[in-house]
């Protein structure tokens, strides 16, 4: 019987065990307080999925607008190149026509003085 604990020691051990259990429950409760309920999680997840869907639509719209803008810029460049080519052709034609008129007049006037 000398190895068996006394009633006082058993009481202290039980009190210590109760204190440990209380501490464990307090830790569990503090962790549970930080958890989100399933209803709140479901609502937040649905909102997140809606936001992602809206962002995806926005990205698609912006991508389509970007493609249209690029096509418009390329078309404008082609039109500008055509306009420059036409202006050069007109200018070359005007200069050649002017020379065609002035050269004979100059030659006639120069030939008449000799």
Secondary structure, DSSP 4 states (H G I P E B T S, - for coil): --SSPPHHHHHHHHHHHHHHHHHHHHHHHHHHHHSPPHHHHHHHHHHHHHHHHHHHHHHHHHHHHHHHHHHHHHHHHHHHHHHHHHHHHHHHHHHHHHHHHHHHHHHHHHHHH-
